[in-house]
Amino acid sequence: MKLKGFLAGLAGGAVAAAVVVLLLVFVFDLGAVNKTVVQAAPQTPAAYSTPSTTTGGQTPEQIYSTLSGGVVMVLSDFGGSSTDPLGQTQSGQALGTGFVVDKQGYILTNAHVVDESGQRASSVTVVFNKGGSETQRVPGQLVGVDVGSDVAVIKVDPNKVDLNPLPLGDSAKVIVGESVVAIGNPLGYDFSITAGIVSATGRSLQAPNGQTIPNGIQTDAAINQGNSGGPLIDSSGKVIGINEQIASSGGGNDGLGFAVPINTAIRSLEQLKANGKVTYAWMGVSLKTLTTDIAGMLNMQSQGGALVEQVSPGSPAAKAGLKGGTTTATVQGEQFVTGGDVIVKVDSTDIKSADDLIAYLGTKKPGDTVSVTVERDGKTQQLSVTLAPRPSNL
């Protein structure tokens, strides 16, 4: 399973195996809320990091017993979101999951749980698990939405409910094969836990607006609709990701679940709390991963990197002198625009793929200046690029 992405905003994909097509599905429920049985980053800020209380791994039972009280059901009301065939206005309600991150009442979830194609939920209700069949419903305030990373922040009044914040880990340290659990509300079956392992790291995920979310975590822990926004927790009891989407041949769990890395979510959380929005650094290039094999087939001297296919006029990249391609070539059914620069390093970080560059820029702020090493016409040169805020239409 390989989901490709590039900086201009195209990301994700469908993978065919024989005649089976895997579809990307954001895992939230729409209109199912009445059931009763019912998709390399900065280090984790110290304010959200809690030291492990154990030297060994915890069992799923121990994790659930300790942390399930901090996992919530998120009910989003989209009043007047559609009309029926007779022209009558219908309201819709979406069901997802979230989790408490601090004692002030802040809750993380997915953007697509509270935002449908740019329409924000008119109201949000947060349901807490009080043990057994007992729950408590409280109104939630939508603090902000970061569609580009599929992260949203909700706040509840800390005086109205007991809060059990979940400790947040460091997704940069996630290891393939380590044990994980997911807690959420799959298909409306509230406060369920499933267990599995980390199947892969470094996956490129597709955000609701088409942007690439780098460093995604793949897991075989069962994830279904209603799990969106819930925590993916490692064996030390720390959240390493937000369960976001699945790849499926039929829309259900096929053992291919994906989570937004928690380091990315924390970056969004901090900016949404402070400003109500998230600003991304922008270079202004569209890219394609250039492997050694592809470079050889295209008779290029480069050994791989991020191939610059286009440079946006007036962008930081254009001002710095980066060059886009001029010729289109097709290799193994995939089109490449060749003749442009190949980015092989940014500052001291080697760039082996388009995703590497996207991930590195995710650690930067608008106004930061980076040193970009490119291969051009068989020679290496360095260019200085001062990053700008990503335009709102990207």
Backbone torsions as a table, in degrees:
resi	resn	phi	psi	omega
1	MET	NA	117.5	178.9
2	LYS	-133.0	116.6	177.8
3	LEU	-103.6	120.3	-173.0
4	LYS	-96.0	152.5	176.7
5	GLY	-148.2	157.8	171.7
6	PHE	-144.1	163.0	-162.6
7	LEU	-63.1	-28.6	-176.6
8	ALA	-70.3	-13.5	173.7
9	GLY	124.6	-6.8	175.1
10	LEU	-81.0	133.3	-177.7
11	ALA	-155.7	168.3	176.2
12	GLY	76.4	175.1	179.3
13	GLY	178.5	173.7	175.0
14	ALA	-114.0	137.7	-177.7
15	VAL	-113.0	126.4	-179.1
16	ALA	-99.7	130.4	173.6
17	ALA	-127.2	111.6	-169.3
18	ALA	57.9	-117.2	-179.9
19	VAL	-110.5	13.4	-178.7
20	VAL	-92.6	125.8	179.0
21	VAL	-110.3	125.7	179.0
22	LEU	-89.9	128.8	-178.9
23	LEU	-107.6	138.2	174.9
24	LEU	-79.2	127.8	-176.8
25	VAL	-130.1	122.2	172.4
26	PHE	-73.3	133.8	-168.2
27	VAL	-97.7	75.8	170.7
28	PHE	-137.4	155.5	-178.3
29	ASP	-98.4	134.4	174.3
30	LEU	-116.1	118.5	177.8
31	GLY	79.6	16.7	-178.3
32	ALA	-112.2	15.1	-170.3
33	VAL	-79.5	-8.1	-180.0
34	ASN	-86.4	-4.3	177.8
35	LYS	-69.0	137.9	177.4
36	THR	-105.8	-17.4	174.3
37	VAL	-107.7	1.0	-172.9
38	VAL	-2.8	NA	NA
39	GLN	NA	NA	NA
40	ALA	NA	114.5	-168.7
41	ALA	-103.2	172.7	-178.0
42	PRO	-64.3	157.0	175.7
43	GLN	-67.1	150.4	-179.6
44	THR	-62.4	125.6	177.6
45	PRO	-57.7	142.2	-174.7
46	ALA	-61.1	-28.9	-176.9
47	ALA	-63.7	-20.7	-177.7
48	TYR	-115.9	14.5	-178.2
49	SER	-109.3	125.1	179.5
50	THR	-115.9	123.1	-179.0
51	PRO	-59.4	144.5	178.2
52	SER	-65.9	141.3	-179.4
53	THR	-94.2	-0.8	179.7
54	THR	-128.6	155.6	178.3
55	THR	-91.7	-18.9	178.8
56	GLY	-117.1	179.8	-179.3
57	GLY	-75.8	151.0	176.5
58	GLN	-95.0	153.2	176.1
59	THR	-80.4	158.6	175.1
60	PRO	-54.3	-37.1	178.2
61	GLU	-61.1	-44.6	179.6
62	GLN	-65.4	-41.6	-179.9
63	ILE	-63.4	-45.4	-178.7
64	TYR	-63.8	-43.4	-179.0
65	SER	-61.0	-37.2	-175.8
66	THR	-83.6	-38.3	-166.2
67	LEU	-112.0	-14.4	-173.5
68	SER	-62.4	-25.1	178.2
69	GLY	-66.5	-16.7	178.3
70	GLY	-97.2	0.1	177.1
71	VAL	-97.7	135.6	-173.9
72	VAL	-126.2	160.2	169.3
73	MET	-94.6	135.5	179.4
74	VAL	-112.2	119.3	177.2
75	LEU	-109.0	115.7	-177.3
76	SER	-108.5	127.0	-179.4
77	ASP	-100.6	121.9	176.8
78	PHE	-109.2	77.3	-177.1
79	GLY	-64.3	132.6	178.4
80	GLY	66.6	29.1	-175.0
81	SER	-79.9	-13.5	-178.3
82	SER	-156.2	169.0	175.7
83	THR	-126.0	147.0	178.7
84	ASP	-85.3	176.4	-177.6
85	PRO	-59.1	-20.3	179.7
86	LEU	-92.0	3.1	178.8
87	GLY	85.1	9.0	179.9
88	GLN	-84.1	138.0	-179.9
89	THR	-71.2	133.1	177.5
90	GLN	-119.3	142.3	175.2
91	SER	-98.4	151.0	178.0
92	GLY	-124.2	154.3	178.4
93	GLN	-133.7	134.8	-180.0
94	ALA	-113.0	146.4	-179.8
95	LEU	-117.7	130.5	175.8
96	GLY	-145.7	-163.0	-177.1
97	THR	-129.4	159.1	174.1
98	GLY	-153.7	179.2	177.4
99	PHE	-152.1	146.2	-177.4
100	VAL	-76.3	136.3	-179.0
101	VAL	-113.8	-13.9	177.5
102	ASP	-159.0	173.2	-177.7
103	LYS	-77.2	-8.3	177.2
104	GLN	-80.6	-8.4	176.1
105	GLY	99.8	12.6	178.5
106	TYR	-79.3	139.0	-176.4
107	ILE	-130.3	134.5	175.0
108	LEU	-97.1	142.5	172.9
109	THR	-152.9	-173.4	175.2
110	ASN	-86.3	147.8	176.5
111	ALA	-61.0	-39.2	-174.6
112	HIS	-71.6	-7.8	174.3
113	VAL	-75.9	-30.2	-174.8
114	VAL	-119.0	3.0	-178.0
115	ASP	-142.0	116.6	179.8
116	GLU	-110.0	105.1	177.5
117	SER	51.6	43.0	177.3
118	GLY	91.3	-9.0	176.9
119	GLN	-94.1	118.7	179.4
120	ARG	-78.4	150.2	175.6
121	ALA	-61.9	138.4	179.3
122	SER	-74.2	-26.3	175.0
123	SER	-156.7	155.2	-179.1
124	VAL	-131.2	131.7	174.4
125	THR	-114.6	134.6	-179.2
126	VAL	-111.1	126.4	-177.7
127	VAL	-109.9	122.8	-179.7
128	PHE	-100.3	142.8	176.1
129	ASN	-86.1	116.4	-177.7
130	LYS	-102.2	7.4	179.5
131	GLY	105.3	135.7	-178.1
132	GLY	64.2	-131.8	178.5
133	SER	-97.0	4.5	-176.5
134	GLU	-84.3	132.2	176.1
135	THR	-132.8	164.6	176.4
136	GLN	-133.5	126.7	178.7
137	ARG	-102.0	132.4	176.5
138	VAL	-136.6	150.0	177.5
139	PRO	-70.5	144.8	177.2
140	GLY	-114.9	144.2	175.7
141	GLN	-101.1	127.3	178.6
142	LEU	-79.7	107.5	-176.8
143	VAL	-75.1	-43.1	-179.1
144	GLY	179.7	164.1	-176.7
145	VAL	-132.0	132.5	173.4
146	ASP	-116.4	91.0	-176.6
147	VAL	-65.6	-31.2	-177.8
148	GLY	-63.6	-26.1	175.4
149	SER	-115.9	4.6	-178.7
150	ASP	55.2	48.7	179.3
151	VAL	-126.8	138.1	174.2
152	ALA	-134.8	154.0	179.8
153	VAL	-122.4	129.9	177.1
154	ILE	-118.4	149.8	176.3
155	LYS	-128.1	137.1	173.2
156	VAL	-115.7	159.7	178.8
157	ASP	-71.6	115.8	-177.6
158	PRO	-66.6	-12.5	178.9
159	ASN	-85.8	-8.7	-176.0
160	LYS	-102.5	-9.2	-176.1
161	VAL	-154.5	144.4	174.0
162	ASP	-72.4	131.9	-175.3
163	LEU	-109.6	136.0	-179.8
164	ASN	-125.1	81.9	-175.4
165	PRO	-62.1	142.3	175.6
166	LEU	-88.9	136.0	177.5
167	PRO	-70.9	137.4	-177.9
168	LEU	-101.7	136.1	-177.5
169	GLY	-95.6	-155.0	-178.5
170	ASP	-126.9	106.0	-175.7
171	SER	-69.2	-15.5	176.9
172	ALA	-70.4	-15.5	-177.8
173	LYS	-104.7	8.7	-179.6
174	VAL	-66.7	137.8	-177.1
175	ILE	-115.9	132.6	176.5
176	VAL	-60.7	131.0	-179.6
177	GLY	99.4	-13.3	-179.6
178	GLU	-72.8	153.0	-176.5
179	SER	-76.1	142.2	178.2
180	VAL	-142.9	160.5	171.5
181	VAL	-131.3	153.6	173.9
182	ALA	-120.5	131.9	176.6
183	ILE	-117.6	131.7	-178.9
184	GLY	-175.7	-155.8	-173.9
185	ASN	-128.0	61.1	-175.7
186	PRO	-63.8	126.7	180.0
187	LEU	55.2	24.2	179.2
188	GLY	85.0	-1.1	175.5
189	TYR	-77.1	96.7	-164.7
190	ASP	-67.9	141.7	172.7
191	PHE	54.9	53.0	177.9
192	SER	-96.2	153.7	175.5
193	ILE	-122.4	139.0	172.4
194	THR	-129.8	155.0	-175.5
195	ALA	-127.3	153.4	178.1
196	GLY	-174.4	-150.9	179.0
197	ILE	-132.0	168.6	168.9
198	VAL	-77.6	115.4	-177.2
199	SER	-82.5	-31.9	-179.8
200	ALA	-166.8	160.0	173.8
201	THR	-124.8	172.1	177.3
202	GLY	72.6	20.6	177.9
203	ARG	-77.0	143.1	174.8
204	SER	-93.0	119.4	-177.9
205	LEU	-103.8	155.8	179.0
206	GLN	-101.1	119.3	176.2
207	ALA	-74.7	163.3	-179.8
208	PRO	-56.8	-27.4	180.0
209	ASN	-94.3	9.0	177.5
210	GLY	91.2	-8.1	178.2
211	GLN	-68.5	159.8	177.9
212	THR	-90.2	132.2	171.7
213	ILE	-105.0	108.5	-176.7
214	PRO	-79.9	165.5	173.7
215	ASN	63.5	29.0	178.1
216	GLY	-64.5	152.8	-178.4
217	ILE	-106.1	128.0	176.7
218	GLN	-100.0	137.3	-179.1
219	THR	-140.7	153.0	173.4
220	ASP	-99.4	4.6	171.1
221	ALA	-61.1	132.7	-174.1
222	ALA	-60.5	124.0	178.2
223	ILE	-129.8	131.4	-179.8
224	ASN	-137.1	178.9	178.0
225	GLN	-58.3	133.6	-175.1
226	GLY	106.0	-18.4	176.6
227	ASN	-80.6	-14.4	-177.2
228	SER	-52.1	130.1	177.2
229	GLY	90.3	-5.7	-178.6
230	GLY	-84.1	164.9	-175.9
231	PRO	-83.8	141.0	165.4
232	LEU	-101.6	119.8	-167.6
233	ILE	-117.8	134.2	178.5
234	ASP	-84.3	178.2	-173.3
235	SER	-72.1	-11.1	174.9
236	SER	-88.0	-2.0	178.4
237	GLY	87.4	23.8	179.4
238	LYS	-114.8	144.6	179.2
239	VAL	-76.5	125.8	178.8
240	ILE	-111.9	-9.0	-180.0
241	GLY	-167.3	166.1	175.0
242	ILE	-110.4	116.4	-178.5
243	ASN	-60.8	127.3	-168.4
244	GLU	-128.3	-43.3	-175.4
245	GLN	-155.0	166.8	176.7
246	ILE	-128.6	155.9	167.7
247	ALA	-107.3	124.6	-170.1
248	SER	-146.6	148.6	175.1
249	SER	-85.4	-15.8	-177.0
250	GLY	-137.2	8.0	178.0
251	GLY	94.4	-4.8	178.7
252	GLY	-113.0	-172.2	-177.3
253	ASN	-72.4	120.2	174.8
254	ASP	-115.5	17.3	-179.1
255	GLY	80.2	16.1	178.5
256	LEU	-124.3	83.9	178.2
257	GLY	-107.8	154.5	-176.8
258	PHE	-136.0	144.0	-178.3
259	ALA	-129.0	140.2	171.8
260	VAL	-68.2	129.3	-178.7
261	PRO	-62.0	141.1	-174.5
262	ILE	-64.5	-29.9	177.9
263	ASN	-62.5	-38.6	175.7
264	THR	-64.9	-42.7	-179.5
265	ALA	-64.0	-38.1	-179.9
266	ILE	-65.6	-39.3	177.2
267	ARG	-59.3	-44.9	178.5
268	SER	-65.9	-42.4	-179.9
269	LEU	-56.3	-48.2	-177.0
270	GLU	-62.8	-42.4	-178.5
271	GLN	-72.9	-37.8	179.0
272	LEU	-66.2	-38.4	176.9
273	LYS	-64.4	-38.7	-175.4
274	ALA	-82.0	-39.0	-170.3
275	ASN	-127.2	-10.3	-177.4
276	GLY	77.8	2.4	177.9
277	LYS	-153.1	167.0	-179.2
278	VAL	-120.3	131.8	178.3
279	THR	-108.2	132.2	179.8
280	TYR	-110.7	145.5	173.2
281	ALA	-74.1	142.5	-173.2
282	TRP	-132.6	131.3	176.7
283	MET	-99.5	-37.3	176.5
284	GLY	94.6	40.0	177.4
285	VAL	-131.6	148.8	167.9
286	SER	-103.7	140.3	-167.3
287	LEU	-129.2	161.6	170.5
288	LYS	-142.1	136.1	177.4
289	THR	-65.2	130.9	179.3
290	LEU	-113.3	106.4	177.0
291	THR	-85.6	167.0	178.0
292	THR	-60.4	-41.0	-179.8
293	ASP	-63.5	-45.7	-179.6
294	ILE	-65.3	-40.3	178.5
295	ALA	-58.9	-40.8	178.4
296	GLY	-64.7	-41.9	179.9
297	MET	-65.5	-29.5	179.7
298	LEU	-91.5	6.1	180.0
299	ASN	58.6	38.2	178.3
300	MET	-100.2	148.3	-179.1
301	GLN	-79.4	-20.2	-177.7
302	SER	-63.0	149.3	177.4
303	GLN	-99.0	12.2	178.2
304	GLY	123.4	164.7	-179.5
305	GLY	147.9	-153.5	178.4
306	ALA	-105.3	109.5	-178.8
307	LEU	-77.6	123.8	178.5
308	VAL	-83.0	109.9	-179.7
309	GLU	-89.5	-39.8	179.1
310	GLN	-141.2	149.3	174.3
311	VAL	-120.8	124.9	-178.5
312	SER	-69.9	131.5	179.0
313	PRO	-57.9	135.9	177.8
314	GLY	75.7	2.2	-178.5
315	SER	-78.8	167.1	174.5
316	PRO	-54.5	-38.5	179.4
317	ALA	-64.5	-42.2	179.3
318	ALA	-64.1	-42.3	179.9
319	LYS	-65.2	-29.8	-179.3
320	ALA	-84.0	-11.3	177.3
321	GLY	96.1	14.2	175.5
322	LEU	-67.2	146.4	-176.5
323	LYS	-113.5	136.0	174.4
324	GLY	-92.2	177.4	-177.3
325	GLY	-81.6	168.4	-178.1
326	THR	-130.9	-14.8	-173.8
327	THR	-127.5	138.1	179.2
328	THR	-99.7	132.1	177.2
329	ALA	-133.6	148.6	179.7
330	THR	-114.2	125.8	179.3
331	VAL	-127.4	120.6	179.7
332	GLN	52.0	40.6	177.0
333	GLY	81.7	-0.2	-178.9
334	GLU	-111.8	134.8	-178.4
335	GLN	-87.2	138.8	175.2
336	PHE	-127.4	138.1	173.3
337	VAL	-99.5	108.5	-172.1
338	THR	-102.9	169.6	179.8
339	GLY	102.1	-7.0	179.9
340	GLY	-96.7	-177.0	178.9
341	ASP	-67.8	154.5	170.5
342	VAL	-117.4	116.5	-179.8
343	ILE	-81.7	121.2	-176.5
344	VAL	-114.1	-14.1	179.6
345	LYS	-159.7	143.2	170.7
346	VAL	-127.3	121.8	-169.9
347	ASP	54.0	-121.0	-179.9
348	SER	-104.4	9.7	-176.8
349	THR	-96.9	123.0	176.7
350	ASP	-69.5	139.4	179.7
351	ILE	-112.6	110.5	179.6
352	LYS	-101.7	-13.2	-176.0
353	SER	-155.4	168.2	174.8
354	ALA	-61.2	-37.5	-179.7
355	ASP	-64.3	-34.6	177.2
356	ASP	-58.9	-42.9	-179.3
357	LEU	-68.7	-42.3	178.6
358	ILE	-59.2	-44.3	-179.4
359	ALA	-64.2	-40.8	-178.8
360	TYR	-67.2	-43.1	179.3
361	LEU	-64.4	-24.8	176.7
362	GLY	-65.6	-15.4	178.1
363	THR	-92.2	-2.8	-175.1
364	LYS	-107.1	163.4	178.8
365	LYS	-115.3	154.9	172.3
366	PRO	-55.2	135.9	-177.0
367	GLY	99.9	-19.6	176.6
368	ASP	-69.1	146.2	176.1
369	THR	-109.7	130.6	-180.0
370	VAL	-120.6	149.9	176.1
371	SER	-95.8	117.7	-175.3
372	VAL	-107.8	120.7	176.9
373	THR	-96.6	123.8	-178.1
374	VAL	-124.0	153.0	169.6
375	GLU	-103.1	124.2	-177.4
376	ARG	-137.7	121.5	178.9
377	ASP	54.6	38.4	176.3
378	GLY	81.4	1.0	-179.8
379	LYS	-120.2	154.3	-179.9
380	THR	-102.6	136.1	175.3
381	GLN	-146.1	159.7	-178.9
382	GLN	-111.4	139.0	177.9
383	LEU	-127.0	144.3	179.2
384	SER	-101.0	122.7	-176.1
385	VAL	-120.1	122.9	174.8
386	THR	-96.0	114.2	-172.2
387	LEU	-72.6	148.2	179.6
388	ALA	-117.8	167.7	174.1
389	PRO	-65.6	141.2	177.0
390	ARG	-64.8	129.7	178.5
391	PRO	-58.6	149.0	-174.9
392	SER	-68.5	-20.4	-179.2
393	ASN	-88.1	6.8	178.9
394	LEU	-108.4	NA	NA
